Amino acid sequence: MNKVQIPAGGIVFREGEANNAMYIILSGTVEIFFTRKNIVQRLAIMKKGDFFGEMALFRAMPRTATARSVLGCELAVIESKQQLEKFLLRNPDFSAKMVRILADRLANTNEILISKLEEYSGELEYKMEEI
């Protein structure tokens, strides 16, 4: 596993890029954000021990957000599923942490989806009544 140093303000990856690595913060702080219609929306501030970019290992899709170093940071770079598997086997505490965090992220995504579906179902009911 490689390590990289990113200076304060440095970009780890940009929204829209094809980049298949995930990162674990060994020191420093990283901000995750995306831009829609020229409005910047912060998703998270990540600190030592946090990870980000993991979806790139599992999906061949462009990045959906930008990661920028807030304070200078050192990152461990995981560039394949095999590398991740080996790392998780050697670091069971991190494995448990990763499962908890991914489960929380999935639960939050489900809540957002349900909320949006409820929002749209009201609109659909209204349009059906017009017919």
SENU-774256 format. One record per residue: residue number from 1; x, y, z of N, C-alpha, C, CB in turn. Coordinates in Angstrom, 3 decimals, always signed. Glycine has a CB too. Layout:
  pos       n.X       n.Y       n.Z      ca.X      ca.Y      ca.Z       c.X       c.Y       c.Z      cb.X      cb.Y      cb.Z
  NUM         X         Y         Z         X         Y         Z         X         Y         Z         X         Y         Z
...
This chain:
  pos       n.X       n.Y       n.Z      ca.X      ca.Y      ca.Z       c.X       c.Y       c.Z      cb.X      cb.Y      cb.Z
    1    +0.857    -1.180    +0.000    +0.000    +0.000    +0.000    +0.898    +1.237    +0.000    -0.972    +0.001    +1.235
    2    +0.572    +2.162    -0.883    +1.338    +3.407    -0.985    +0.806    +4.451    -0.014    +1.293    +3.951    -2.420
    3    +1.653    +5.419    +0.284    +1.256    +6.579    +1.088    +1.561    +7.827    +0.276    +1.998    +6.608    +2.478
    4    +0.703    +8.846    +0.449    +0.938   +10.121    -0.232    +0.792   +11.255    +0.770    -0.044   +10.310    -1.423
    5    +1.559   +12.300    +0.535    +1.465   +13.533    +1.327    +0.714   +14.551    +0.474    +2.900   +14.077    +1.754
    6    -0.298   +15.184    +1.047    -1.064   +16.208    +0.342    -0.960   +17.496    +1.159    -2.572   +15.772    +0.137
    7    -0.461   +18.579    +0.563    -0.354   +19.843    +1.316    -1.734   +20.454    +1.565    +0.537   +20.853    +0.554
    8    -1.819   +21.368    +2.512    -3.074   +22.071    +2.797    -3.600   +22.694    +1.511    -2.872   +23.162    +3.894
    9    -4.874   +22.467    +1.228    -5.497   +22.993    +0.017    -5.315   +22.108    -1.202    -4.952   +24.341    -0.278
   10    -4.508   +21.062    -1.071    -4.259   +20.163    -2.202    -5.463   +19.285    -2.505    -3.046   +19.289    -1.921
   11    -5.649   +18.970    -3.767    -6.768   +18.144    -4.204    -6.325   +16.681    -4.259    -7.297   +18.615    -5.591
   12    -7.086   +15.809    -3.605    -6.826   +14.368    -3.657    -7.428   +13.815    -4.945    -7.417   +13.635    -2.401
   13    -8.689   +14.148    -5.198    -9.346   +13.839    -6.462   -10.477   +14.836    -6.684    -9.883   +12.377    -6.473
   14   -10.890   +14.958    -7.944   -11.938   +15.913    -8.315   -13.195   +15.181    -8.784   -11.435   +16.866    -9.418
   15   -14.306   +15.824    -8.529   -15.590   +15.365    -9.038   -15.474   +15.176   -10.553   -16.732   +16.374    -8.681
   16   -15.972   +14.041   -11.037   -15.937   +13.767   -12.473   -14.731   +12.979   -12.942   -15.985   +15.037   -13.212
   17   -13.690   +12.889   -12.109   -12.494   +12.136   -12.493   -12.738   +10.635   -12.421   -11.315   +12.515   -11.597
   18   -12.012    +9.916   -13.267   -11.966    +8.461   -13.165   -10.728    +8.139   -12.332   -11.921    +7.757   -14.599
   19   -10.930    +7.625   -11.156    -9.837    +7.334   -10.227   -10.338    +6.197    -9.359    -9.414    +8.608    -9.360
   20    -9.639    +5.076    -9.328   -10.166    +3.897    -8.651    -9.651    +3.669    -7.234    -9.859    +2.712    -9.457
   21    -8.986    +4.635    -6.632    -8.390    +4.431    -5.307    -9.306    +4.889    -4.188    -7.071    +5.164    -5.210
   22    -9.163    +4.251    -3.042    -9.759    +4.753    -1.807    -8.620    +5.182    -0.909   -10.666    +3.675    -1.110
   23    -8.938    +5.972    +0.113    -7.907    +6.576    +0.953    -8.263    +6.431    +2.420    -7.717    +8.054    +0.598
   24    -7.226    +6.254    +3.229    -7.364    +6.242    +4.681    -6.484    +7.371    +5.202    -6.958    +4.838    +5.308
   25    -7.054    +8.215    +6.054    -6.309    +9.361    +6.569    -5.410    +8.920    +7.723    -7.274   +10.483    +7.029
   26    -4.116    +9.055    +7.530    -3.139    +8.717    +8.563    -2.848    +9.928    +9.443    -1.839    +8.197    +7.926
   27    -2.939   +11.130    +8.863    -2.813   +12.377    +9.618    -3.442   +13.488    +8.794    -1.314   +12.702    +9.954
   28    -3.910   +14.531    +9.476    -4.494   +15.672    +8.795    -6.013   +15.595    +8.678    -3.897   +15.798    +7.435
   29    -6.547   +16.471    +7.830    -7.989   +16.603    +7.664    -8.313   +16.773    +6.187    -8.536   +17.796    +8.485
   30    -9.392   +16.132    +5.739    -9.821   +16.204    +4.342   -11.289   +16.593    +4.296    -9.585   +14.850    +3.608
   31   -11.610   +17.508    +3.385   -12.989   +17.931    +3.162   -13.508   +17.252    +1.896   -13.091   +19.489    +3.045
   32   -14.731   +16.714    +1.979   -15.389   +16.107    +0.825   -16.553   +17.016    +0.447   -15.878   +14.631    +1.133
   33   -16.618   +17.410    -0.829   -17.703   +18.300    -1.265   -18.028   +18.062    -2.734   -17.321   +19.779    -1.037
   34   -19.215   +18.519    -3.153   -19.573   +18.488    -4.563   -20.177   +19.828    -4.939   -20.558   +17.327    -4.869
   35   -20.258   +20.079    -6.227   -20.796   +21.345    -6.728   -21.954   +21.054    -7.675   -19.692   +22.180    -7.447
   36   -23.096   +21.702    -7.435   -24.256   +21.605    -8.319   -24.759   +23.012    -8.584   -25.382   +20.708    -7.698
   37   -24.901   +23.347    -9.864   -25.381   +24.670   -10.256   -24.578   +25.782    -9.575   -26.868   +24.814    -9.918
   38   -23.256   +25.614    -9.571   -22.311   +26.592    -8.993   -22.458   +26.764    -7.484   -22.498   +27.933    -9.660
   39   -23.106   +25.827    -6.814   -23.220   +25.873    -5.352   -22.419   +24.711    -4.784   -24.723   +25.808    -4.885
   40   -21.487   +25.043    -3.884   -20.649   +24.024    -3.246   -21.385   +23.487    -2.019   -19.246   +24.607    -2.848
   41   -21.493   +22.157    -1.954   -22.162   +21.501    -0.829   -21.167   +20.577    -0.131   -23.418   +20.703    -1.308
   42   -20.848   +20.890    +1.115   -19.926   +20.048    +1.880   -20.658   +18.789    +2.328   -19.348   +20.818    +3.109
   43   -20.022   +17.651    +2.095   -20.574   +16.368    +2.526   -19.990   +15.924    +3.858   -20.318   +15.304    +1.473
   44   -18.683   +16.169    +4.042   -18.042   +15.664    +5.264   -16.681   +16.308    +5.460   -17.898   +14.133    +5.211
   45   -16.275   +16.331    +6.711   -14.894   +16.630    +7.092   -14.359   +15.336    +7.691   -14.791   +17.864    +8.119
   46   -13.285   +14.828    +7.116   -12.703   +13.555    +7.535   -11.396   +13.806    +8.283   -12.464   +12.631    +6.313
   47   -11.167   +12.987    +9.317    -9.965   +13.132   +10.149    -9.197   +11.823   +10.225   -10.339   +13.603   +11.561
   48    -8.136   +11.837   +10.984    -7.270   +10.663   +11.144    -8.109    +9.416   +11.448    -6.233   +10.903   +12.274
   49    -7.847    +8.352   +10.688    -8.546    +7.089   +10.884    -9.780    +6.939   +10.006    -8.938    +6.949   +12.318
   50   -10.242    +8.041    +9.402   -11.402    +7.974    +8.509   -10.953    +7.512    +7.125   -12.116    +9.355    +8.420
   51   -11.916    +7.050    +6.338   -11.636    +6.625    +4.966   -12.635    +7.281    +4.033   -11.693    +5.078    +4.831
   52   -12.247    +7.387    +2.775   -13.140    +7.964    +1.770   -12.742    +7.459    +0.388   -13.102    +9.517    +1.817
   53   -13.662    +7.598    -0.549   -13.394    +7.183    -1.923   -13.558    +5.699    -2.173   -12.024    +7.579    -2.296
   54   -14.122    +4.984    -1.213   -14.216    +3.521    -1.312   -15.091    +3.044    -2.465   -14.751    +2.959    -0.026
   55   -16.086    +3.828    -2.861   -16.968    +3.393    -3.946   -16.209    +3.205    -5.255   -18.093    +4.400    -4.144
   56   -15.096    +3.890    -5.412   -14.299    +3.762    -6.630   -13.742    +2.352    -6.802   -13.159    +4.767    -6.615
   57   -13.544    +1.645    -5.700   -13.039    +0.275    -5.797   -14.117    -0.683    -6.312   -12.526    -0.198    -4.432
   58   -15.367    -0.325    -6.134   -16.459    -1.238    -6.443   -17.257    -0.859    -7.678   -17.373    -1.320    -5.285
   59   -17.109    +0.374    -8.136   -17.866    +0.846    -9.295   -16.934    +1.559   -10.265   -19.013    +1.786    -8.858
   60   -17.093    +1.277   -11.531   -16.291    +1.949   -12.559   -17.038    +3.203   -13.003   -16.008    +0.997   -13.781
   61   -17.143    +4.164   -12.105   -17.874    +5.399   -12.365   -16.992    +6.587   -12.003   -19.207    +5.437   -11.569
   62   -17.210    +7.721   -12.635   -16.446    +8.922   -12.259   -16.760    +9.339   -10.819   -16.760   +10.089   -13.229
   63   -15.835   +10.040   -10.211   -16.024   +10.535    -8.839   -17.245   +11.442    -8.772   -14.765   +11.295    -8.348
   64   -18.006   +11.319    -7.691   -19.200   +12.147    -7.513   -18.931   +13.353    -6.622   -20.329   +11.317    -6.926
   65   -17.724   +13.453    -6.092   -17.368   +14.563    -5.209   -15.878   +14.859    -5.354   -17.726   +14.238    -3.727
   66   -15.463   +15.961    -4.739   -14.055   +16.358    -4.699   -13.547   +16.169    -3.276   -13.864   +17.842    -5.172
   67   -12.309   +15.721    -3.146   -11.660   +15.588    -1.836   -10.480   +16.551    -1.813   -11.192   +14.100    -1.561
   68   -10.474   +17.429    -0.807    -9.421   +18.442    -0.683    -8.845   +18.407    +0.733    -9.974   +19.864    -1.017
   69    -7.540   +18.500    +0.828    -6.872   +18.542    +2.122    -7.121   +19.902    +2.777    -5.347   +18.274    +1.968
   70    -7.641   +19.892    +3.996    -7.855   +21.133    +4.739    -6.552   +21.502    +5.432    -9.023   +20.987    +5.776
   71    -5.997   +20.551    +6.136    -4.667   +20.671    +6.730    -3.792   +19.697    +5.962    -4.669   +20.368    +8.299
   72    -2.519   +19.921    +5.906    -1.660   +18.955    +5.246    -1.953   +17.564    +5.791    -0.171   +19.318    +5.438
   73    -1.952   +16.567    +4.928    -2.294   +15.234    +5.414    -1.440   +14.155    +4.754    -3.770   +14.949    +5.169
   74    -1.404   +13.025    +5.429    -0.780   +11.826    +4.885    -1.895   +10.803    +4.709    +0.378   +11.281    +5.821
   75    -1.948   +10.208    +3.519    -2.999    +9.253    +3.198    -2.411    +7.919    +2.790    -3.891    +9.791    +2.093
   76    -3.047    +6.845    +3.245    -2.743    +5.519    +2.711    -3.643    +5.344    +1.499    -2.967    +4.365    +3.790
   77    -3.090    +4.827    +0.417    -3.835    +4.668    -0.827    -4.060    +3.183    -1.085    -3.084    +5.329    -2.019
   78    -5.321    +2.803    -1.256    -5.683    +1.422    -1.586    -6.234    +1.447    -3.004    -6.737    +0.818    -0.559
   79    -5.585    +0.704    -3.899    -5.889    +0.827    -5.323    -6.592    -0.372    -5.949    -4.643    +1.073    -6.057
   80    -6.937    -1.373    -5.149    -7.649    -2.525    -5.703    -8.449    -3.225    -4.602    -6.655    -3.517    -6.368
   81    -9.419    -4.029    -5.030   -10.207    -4.812    -4.071    -9.303    -5.784    -3.317   -11.341    -5.583    -4.793
   82    -8.344    -6.362    -4.026    -7.419    -7.312    -3.391    -6.592    -6.632    -2.311    -6.492    -7.945    -4.439
   83    -6.115    -5.425    -2.593    -5.352    -4.666    -1.599    -6.226    -4.370    -0.382    -4.812    -3.347    -2.211
   84    -7.481    -3.994    -0.629    -8.399    -3.707    +0.466    -8.642    -4.960    +1.308    -9.728    -3.161    -0.077
   85    -8.883    -6.089    +0.663    -9.113    -7.346    +1.387    -7.930    -7.686    +2.284    -9.370    -8.495    +0.401
   86    -6.724    -7.580    +1.761    -5.526    -7.867    +2.557    -5.422    -6.911    +3.740    -4.261    -7.770    +1.685
   87    -5.677    -5.627    +3.484    -5.606    -4.635    +4.551    -6.635    -4.942    +5.638    -5.829    -3.223    +3.988
   88    -7.862    -5.276    +5.243    -8.916    -5.559    +6.216    -8.614    -6.807    +7.046   -10.250    -5.726    +5.504
   89    -8.033    -7.821    +6.413    -7.655    -9.028    +7.153    -6.568    -8.746    +8.186    -7.179   -10.108    +6.188
   90    -5.638    -7.861    +7.854    -4.548    -7.512    +8.775    -4.979    -6.514    +9.847    -3.376    -6.941    +7.997
   91    -6.119    -5.845    +9.628    -6.581    -4.789   +10.538    -8.046    -4.997   +10.924    -6.399    -3.403    +9.889
   92    -8.325    -5.996   +11.759    -9.721    -6.319   +12.090   -10.477    -5.173   +12.775    -9.755    -7.534   +12.982
   93    -9.800    -4.360   +13.556   -10.489    -3.219   +14.185   -10.962    -2.232   +13.124    -9.559    -2.505   +15.198
   94   -10.115    -1.991   +12.133   -10.514    -1.097   +11.047   -11.652    -1.730   +10.242    -9.307    -0.781   +10.126
   95   -11.594    -3.043   +10.055   -12.663    -3.748    +9.330   -14.004    -3.523    +9.997   -12.365    -5.252    +9.247
   96   -14.042    -3.673   +11.314   -15.293    -3.476   +12.055   -15.763    -2.032   +11.929   -15.111    -3.849   +13.541
   97   -14.821    -1.089   +12.017   -15.161    +0.327   +11.880   -15.736    +0.595   +10.491   -13.920    +1.216   +12.131
   98   -15.126    +0.022    +9.478   -15.581    +0.247    +8.110   -17.001    -0.287    +7.909   -14.619    -0.415    +7.115
   99   -17.286    -1.447    +8.433   -18.639    -2.015    +8.319   -19.653    -1.099    +8.997   -18.696    -3.436    +8.946
  100   -19.328    -0.618   +10.198   -20.254    +0.291   +10.914   -20.516    +1.561   +10.109   -19.683    +0.665   +12.303
  101   -19.449    +2.153    +9.590   -19.585    +3.410    +8.849   -20.363    +3.196    +7.554   -18.202    +4.008    +8.540
  102   -20.055    +2.124    +6.828   -20.785    +1.864    +5.585   -22.259    +1.580    +5.861   -20.156    +0.686    +4.833
  103   -22.551    +0.890    +6.954   -23.952    +0.645    +7.322   -24.661    +1.955    +7.639   -24.038    -0.310    +8.530
  104   -23.986    +2.854    +8.351   -24.574    +4.175    +8.647   -24.822    +4.961    +7.366   -23.653    +4.982    +9.587
  105   -23.854    +4.931    +6.453   -24.015    +5.653    +5.187   -25.190    +5.094    +4.391   -22.725    +5.574    +4.352
  106   -25.337    +3.772    +4.384   -26.451    +3.147    +3.679   -27.786    +3.522    +4.319   -26.283    +1.625    +3.662
  107   -27.839    +3.519    +5.646   -29.064    +3.906    +6.346   -29.431    +5.353    +6.025   -28.900    +3.722    +7.867
  108   -28.454    +6.246    +6.015   -28.710    +7.650    +5.671   -29.210    +7.786    +4.236   -27.438    +8.488    +5.863
  109   -28.620    +7.031    +3.331   -29.054    +7.063    +1.933   -30.489    +6.565    +1.816   -28.117    +6.211    +1.051
  110   -30.831    +5.511    +2.550   -32.199    +4.993    +2.537   -33.195    +6.034    +3.042   -32.292    +3.725    +3.388
  111   -32.820    +6.747    +4.103   -33.705    +7.786    +4.636   -33.945    +8.882    +3.610   -33.116    +8.389    +5.915
  112   -32.896    +9.288    +2.917   -33.030   +10.311    +1.879   -33.923    +9.805    +0.751   -31.646   +10.714    +1.328
  113   -33.712    +8.577    +0.328   -34.508    +7.998    -0.750   -35.984    +7.928    -0.366   -33.989    +6.600    -1.104
  114   -36.275    +7.456    +0.829   -37.659    +7.360    +1.291   -38.291    +8.743    +1.347   -37.729    +6.682    +2.675
  115   -37.568    +9.710    +1.851   -38.065   +11.076    +1.925   -38.400   +11.609    +0.537   -37.038   +11.982    +2.607
  116   -37.512   +11.392    -0.421   -37.737   +11.859    -1.794   -38.914   +11.126    -2.428   -36.468   +11.662    -2.648
  117   -39.021    +9.834    -2.194   -40.149    +9.079    -2.753   -41.473    +9.584    -2.192   -39.992    +7.576    -2.458
  118   -41.512    +9.884    -0.900   -42.731   +10.425    -0.291   -43.068   +11.785    -0.898   -42.567   +10.546    +1.241
  119   -42.043   +12.596    -1.132   -42.219   +13.904    -1.762   -42.841   +13.758    -3.147   -40.873   +14.640    -1.860
  120   -42.273   +12.855    -3.949   -42.741   +12.668    -5.318   -44.091   +11.960    -5.377   -41.719   +11.886    -6.110
  121   -44.363   +11.073    -4.432   -45.641   +10.352    -4.486   -46.799   +11.326    -4.325   -45.705    +9.260    -3.393
  122   -46.623   +12.369    -3.540   -47.658   +13.394    -3.409   -47.884   +14.094    -4.729   -47.281   +14.410    -2.335
  123   -46.821   +14.384    -5.464   -46.931   +15.025    -6.773   -47.609   +14.094    -7.764   -45.547   +15.439    -7.293
  124   -47.273   +12.811    -7.705   -47.870   +11.853    -8.630   -49.359   +11.678    -8.357   -47.156   +10.504    -8.533
  125   -49.733   +11.630    -7.080   -51.145   +11.502    -6.727   -51.924   +12.698    -7.252   -51.319   +11.374    -5.199
  126   -51.354   +13.876    -7.131   -52.010   +15.085    -7.587   -52.204   +15.044    -9.099   -51.201   +16.321    -7.181
  127   -51.173   +14.638    -9.837   -51.256   +14.576   -11.296   -52.257   +13.509   -11.737   -49.872   +14.288   -11.903
  128   -52.357   +12.402   -11.026   -53.319   +11.347   -11.375   -54.746   +11.865   -11.204   -53.094   +10.081   -10.497
  129   -55.003   +12.690   -10.205   -56.332   +13.218    -9.963   -56.749   +14.163   -11.087   -56.383   +13.935    -8.613
  130   -55.759   +14.821   -11.723   -56.058   +15.748   -12.810   -56.550   +15.021   -14.067   -54.822   +16.573   -13.140
  131   -56.156   +13.789   -14.226   -56.476   +13.038   -15.450   -57.928   +12.652   -15.555   -55.643   +11.803   -15.524
